[in-house]
Amino acid sequence: MRYAAKLALRHLLSSPGQTLLLVTGVALGVTVFIFMSALIGGLATLLTQRTVGSIPHVTLEMRERDPRPAQLPGTLQTVVQKDLSRREQIAVWEPFVTVIERTPGVVGISPQIRGSAFVERGQAIAPVGVTGVSPGNLSVIADIRAAVVSGDAGLPVDGILIGETLADDLGVRVGQVLRLVSDRGRERSFRIGGIFSLGIASADRQAVYMNFRAARALFDLPTGVSRIEVKVAPVDDAPRIAETLRRATGLKVTAWTEENAQLFEALDAQARTGTIIKAFALITIVVGIASAMLLSIVRRRAEIGIMRAVGASKRLVTTVFVLEGTLIGACGAIGGALLAWAALAPFPPVSDVPGGGLPIDSGQGQFLLAVLLTTAAAALASIVPARRAASVDPVEAIGQ
């Protein structure tokens, strides 16, 4: 093997221009492979962060009660419809919080009271969705504190936080008073403590946050909560964690992937597209190396004949040419990985990418995979040319 490696290296160095051209071609293919991996991975991360970053990854709610037949005498079947005036709630929720906290992968829990209401400001009326949370859990799901553009994120019992678009529509600012009328007919006045901008149109126009205790009074819920929202890490584990919580609690548990199926499909299609592009890059490398090796065999036919005439076995000749292809692939792969690393270094982390920028994530560049696959592909691409070289008839080769 050492002798074969020495011959392979000597062959490559005897034609430095051709060898450099081959290595450069492989390096460019590897650079494309790594760049596409980083780009597609970064784009998926950016879409996930901006879509999933401000929503719960898992939601627990009370199961809906279906209409049930009433057992009454006679031939008619009577069905009792559920009481629409009753709000579905998790009456005893504290034990569920303990169960959720002990579940691996859970990083945040936010029990909430949810309801619909109307905001009144003079003659202006706007429908809103109210979320009652404890002040300490305000930013567990969406980072409301960081999104506050005016005022502060404190949630006193008589204070609320509203979206920037809603504030503009009503013409109000921090410190002014709004009257809220809940869907239960309760009315109460609140002072605007802060105005936030999440960059999500529906939230900035219709979301109102208030203190947990104030929400209880507004929606006439002396006990219980409307839902429990959960954050998990990594977000891709949400379906598995949702299934675990479903078995442990018996509640209606929904993972974010169920409500964002189109995003999930888009990410999957994007990943498949990236795989196809990377496969074409590898195919280009294989075809290039195989073609170059075949041309090298034709050019060195007489040399191969002499090797065979002086006693070189077919196995030795095959090994020499396979090693040549492997060395070209390995050197090109390492060079391409270094080139890709230098090209990706200036790009900021995905979380800091400005609007319209390229979401490049160098951590998903798959450097090691690119080097290993390219080296293996180069070795495989050399097998057919190497066998052709080993089959050269020494008499015919020398005679030519």
TILUMTI-340309 format. One line per 8 residues: number of its first residue (from 1); their letters; for each residue x, y, z of C-alpha. Coordinates in steps of 0.001 Angstrom, whole numbers, padded with zeros to 6 digits. Layout:
% TILUMTI-340309
NUM> A> X:Y:Z | ... .
% end
This chain:
% TILUMTI-340309
1> MRYAAKLA> 000000:000000:000000 | 002862:002384:000792 | 004449:001703:-002594 | 001098:002241:-004341 | 000610:005530:-002477 | 004079:006668:-003526 | 003346:005883:-007182 | -000020:007633:-007000 .
9> LRHLLSSP> 001530:010763:-005505 | 004289:010737:-008132 | 001743:010460:-010924 | -000202:013414:-009589 | 002893:015577:-009158 | 004117:014750:-012653 | 001185:016766:-014065 | 000760:019617:-011566 .
17> GQTLLLVT> -001454:021715:-013848 | -003974:018962:-014437 | -003936:017949:-010776 | -004482:021541:-009648 | -007370:021929:-012082 | -009025:018768:-010768 | -008544:019753:-007134 | -009952:023215:-007865 .
25> GVALGVTV> -013045:021735:-009517 | -013655:019474:-006539 | -013115:022390:-004143 | -015712:024501:-005939 | -018218:021648:-005814 | -017639:021229:-002076 | -017987:024975:-001555 | -021372:024910:-003299 .
33> FIFMSALI> -022405:021910:-001174 | -021498:023637:002097 | -022901:027027:001083 | -026253:025506:000100 | -026386:023560:003367 | -025722:026739:005359 | -028211:028789:003329 | -031072:026287:003426 .
41> GGLATLLT> -030467:025461:007086 | -030300:029151:007972 | -033477:029916:006039 | -035311:027123:007853 | -034049:028438:011189 | -035088:032003:010351 | -038580:030959:009255 | -038996:028824:012355 .
49> QRTVGSIP> -037771:031587:014676 | -040010:034240:013177 | -043023:031972:012936 | -042677:029933:016108 | -040817:032439:018243 | -043955:034320:019331 | -046413:031446:019562 | -046786:028559:022027 .
57> HVTLEMRE> -045122:025333:020982 | -047660:023220:022877 | -051124:024268:024077 | -053192:022449:026714 | -056927:023041:026899 | -060010:021356:028315 | -061444:018715:026027 | -064671:019716:024304 .
65> RDPRPAQL> -067714:017806:025444 | -069733:016370:022593 | -073551:016327:022709 | -074788:013220:024541 | -078049:011298:024223 | -080368:011618:027199 | -081734:008387:028665 | -085467:009184:028596 .
73> PGTLQTVV> -088336:006692:028329 | -090158:006423:025041 | -089232:005870:021412 | -087736:009310:020727 | -084020:009871:021160 | -083196:013117:022917 | -079782:014744:022631 | -078581:017206:025228 .
81> QKDLSRRE> -076505:019976:023617 | -073577:021390:025532 | -074223:024620:027398 | -072786:027329:025133 | -073045:029869:027945 | -070369:028007:029899 | -066774:028783:029144 | -064497:025774:028718 .
89> QIAVWEPF> -061805:025949:031362 | -059285:023839:033224 | -060847:024085:036664 | -058024:022479:038670 | -054900:023472:036791 | -052113:023693:039386 | -051378:019907:039391 | -051038:019987:035606 .
97> VTVIERTP> -048407:022727:035854 | -046348:020461:038124 | -046603:017613:035606 | -045607:019899:032735 | -042610:021289:034636 | -041265:017779:035136 | -041498:016911:031435 | -038077:016889:029691 .
105> GVVGISPQ> -037788:019524:026968 | -040184:022037:028539 | -038539:025445:029020 | -041501:027710:029814 | -045081:027492:031108 | -047762:030172:031013 | -051263:029531:032468 | -053621:032020:030841 .
113> IRGSAFVE> -057142:033365:030883 | -058351:034092:027374 | -061429:035871:026124 | -062906:038275:023619 | -063813:041857:024389 | -064493:045277:022903 | -062315:048297:023575 | -064216:051574:023822 .
121> RGQAIAPV> -062592:054965:023483 | -065152:057699:022974 | -067046:056787:019814 | -064363:054319:018686 | -064942:050618:019324 | -062539:047812:018413 | -062743:044021:018973 | -059743:042589:020809 .
129> GVTGVSPG> -058474:039321:022182 | -057568:039589:025862 | -054880:037469:027505 | -054606:037425:031275 | -051194:036368:032583 | -049222:036797:035760 | -046598:039570:035413 | -043775:037060:035799 .
137> NLSVIADI> -045021:034995:032853 | -045627:037894:030479 | -042706:037089:028161 | -042637:033306:028468 | -044347:032788:025094 | -043866:036035:023138 | -041160:038427:024303 | -043549:041265:025089 .
145> RAAVVSGD> -041093:043060:027376 | -038549:043397:024591 | -041283:044517:022163 | -042527:047427:024310 | -041968:050669:022386 | -043649:053018:024848 | -044250:052822:028589 | -043215:049711:030502 .
153> AGLPVDGI> -044197:046059:030712 | -045471:046126:034279 | -048936:044641:034720 | -050709:046213:037692 | -054280:045088:038309 | -055659:048249:036700 | -053161:048339:033795 | -053038:046813:030301 .
161> LIGETLAD> -050615:046474:027400 | -051902:047057:023865 | -050441:046737:020364 | -049011:049693:018501 | -051488:049384:015606 | -054437:049315:018007 | -053094:052389:019795 | -052797:054220:016458 .
169> DLGVRVGQ> -056312:053189:015422 | -057781:054481:018679 | -055498:057508:018861 | -054332:056739:022393 | -051004:056745:024210 | -049506:055495:027453 | -051333:056719:030547 | -054741:057123:028958 .
177> VLRLVSDR> -057760:055076:030031 | -059699:052554:027945 | -062947:050795:028776 | -063134:047061:028057 | -066445:045180:027719 | -066001:041410:027863 | -068107:038832:026048 | -069639:038098:029464 .
185> GRERSFRI> -071020:041598:029727 | -068533:042757:032372 | -067156:046285:031971 | -064056:047773:033469 | -061702:050692:032847 | -057940:050176:032500 | -054982:052485:032180 | -052569:051862:029290 .
193> GGIFSLGI> -049281:050916:030904 | -047352:050128:027746 | -047568:049802:023965 | -045783:046945:022192 | -044904:046068:018602 | -044303:042398:017846 | -044271:042888:014090 | -047255:040520:013785 .
201> ASADRQAV> -050222:042344:012310 | -052917:040415:014171 | -051184:040804:017536 | -050343:044479:017139 | -053928:045278:016113 | -056018:043047:018389 | -053974:041728:021332 | -054429:043102:024850 .
209> YMNFRAAR> -052494:041799:027871 | -053661:042297:031430 | -053028:041054:034932 | -054213:037533:035728 | -056493:038712:038558 | -058030:041489:036454 | -058813:038975:033700 | -060592:036730:036230 .
217> ALFDLPTG> -062917:039566:037164 | -063448:040729:033579 | -064413:037280:032277 | -066169:036061:035399 | -063797:033168:036045 | -063287:032920:039818 | -061299:029673:039396 | -059528:027791:036650 .
225> VSRIEVKV> -057703:028912:033512 | -058607:028953:029834 | -055435:027243:028642 | -051832:026472:029506 | -049235:027444:026914 | -045832:025777:026843 | -042473:026517:025258 | -040137:023618:024426 .
233> APVDDAPR> -036594:023220:023149 | -035847:022230:020507 | -039063:023243:018804 | -038952:020168:016550 | -039650:018042:019651 | -043058:019680:020149 | -045089:016754:018674 | -043306:014221:020897 .
241> IAETLRRA> -043686:016374:024025 | -047340:017052:023143 | -048019:013322:022997 | -046288:012835:026355 | -048400:015572:027958 | -051564:014210:026342 | -051035:010854:028021 | -050010:012414:031339 .
249> TGLKVTAW> -052834:014966:031673 | -055751:013704:029616 | -056284:017247:028297 | -056596:018418:024717 | -052969:018985:023732 | -052011:020676:020455 | -048475:021043:019075 | -047566:024032:016926 .
257> TEENAQLF> -046905:021727:013975 | -050596:020782:013843 | -051672:024397:013391 | -048831:025308:011031 | -048913:022335:008666 | -048270:024517:005613 | -045068:025910:007132 | -043946:022384:007995 .
265> EALDAQAR> -044595:021252:004416 | -042740:024271:003028 | -039712:023546:005216 | -039770:019902:004142 | -039956:020859:000456 | -037131:023318:000963 | -034986:020618:002584 | -035664:018239:-000325 .
273> TGTIIKAF> -034694:020941:-002807 | -031428:021475:-000971 | -030727:017745:-000992 | -031222:017627:-004772 | -028866:020565:-005315 | -026206:018981:-003105 | -026640:015657:-004901 | -026022:017368:-008247 .
281> ALITIVVG> -022878:018934:-006795 | -021605:015482:-005809 | -022544:014029:-009201 | -020566:016796:-010903 | -017543:015924:-008786 | -017870:012209:-009569 | -018228:012774:-013310 | -015314:015212:-013367 .
289> IASAMLLS> -012939:012898:-011521 | -013984:009818:-013537 | -013496:011668:-016832 | -010097:013001:-015801 | -008956:009562:-014649 | -010026:007978:-017927 | -008098:010603:-019888 | -005078:010030:-017652 .
297> IVRRRAEI> -005215:006300:-018360 | -005260:006911:-022108 | -002307:009283:-021824 | -000330:006914:-019583 | -001199:003732:-021424 | 002430:003019:-022308 | 003534:003710:-018739 | 000902:001329:-017403 .
305> GIMRAVGA> 002075:-001304:-019912 | 005643:-001000:-018646 | 004449:-001368:-015038 | 002581:-004524:-015970 | 005563:-005845:-017977 | 007983:-005507:-015031 | 005668:-007484:-012768 | 003116:-005018:-011366 .
313> SKRLVTTV> -000059:-006885:-010543 | -003525:-005814:-011614 | -004304:-005194:-007961 | -001374:-002779:-007627 | -002389:-000834:-010735 | -005981:-000631:-009514 | -004860:000546:-006091 | -002626:003257:-007588 .
321> FVLEGTLI> -005410:004830:-009617 | -008004:004541:-006834 | -005562:006290:-004524 | -005032:009032:-007122 | -008766:009717:-007281 | -009094:009561:-003498 | -006217:012024:-003016 | -007759:014426:-005520 .
329> GACGAIGG> -011115:014180:-003744 | -009638:014571:-000245 | -007447:017555:-001147 | -010275:019244:-003038 | -012739:018570:-000215 | -010448:020059:002430 | -009672:023038:000222 | -013360:023562:-000525 .
337> ALLAWAAL> -014243:023356:003172 | -011627:026000:003990 | -012850:028204:001144 | -016466:027835:002288 | -015518:028622:005898 | -013789:031830:004773 | -016776:032786:002609 | -019320:032164:005391 .
345> APFPPVSD> -017350:033825:008195 | -018536:037432:007477 | -022239:036524:007697 | -023936:037375:011028 | -025889:034825:013106 | -029388:034065:011822 | -030979:035862:014781 | -029193:039089:013773 .
353> VPGGGLPI> -030013:038980:010051 | -031686:042252:008958 | -034765:042290:006748 | -033891:041174:003224 | -030523:039730:004285 | -029270:036225:003565 | -029923:033925:006539 | -026639:032003:006421 .
361> DSGQGQFL> -026036:029602:009313 | -022436:028370:009112 | -023176:025921:011920 | -025404:023988:009499 | -022813:023975:006720 | -022146:020227:007159 | -018394:020684:006656 | -017397:017226:007866 .
369> LAVLLTTA> -020162:015517:005884 | -019089:017353:002731 | -015458:016254:003152 | -016376:012629:003868 | -018938:012334:001063 | -016634:013970:-001476 | -013690:011765:-000554 | -015858:008644:-000727 .
377> AAALASIV> -017408:009760:-004029 | -013964:010416:-005504 | -012779:006943:-004463 | -015859:005324:-006044 | -015463:007414:-009193 | -011927:006060:-009586 | -012843:002376:-009436 | -014007:001987:-013055 .
385> PARRAASV> -011026:003884:-014550 | -008685:001956:-012237 | -010053:-001402:-013406 | -009701:-000271:-017001 | -006080:000626:-016327 | -005451:-002777:-014742 | -006873:-004528:-017809 | -004353:-002901:-020174 .
393> DPVEAIGQ> -002410:-005500:-022193 | 001284:-004695:-021614 | 002349:-005991:-025072 | -000183:-003839:-026920 | 000495:-000804:-024716 | 004262:-000910:-025178 | 003905:-001638:-028887 | 001903:001522:-029371 .
% end
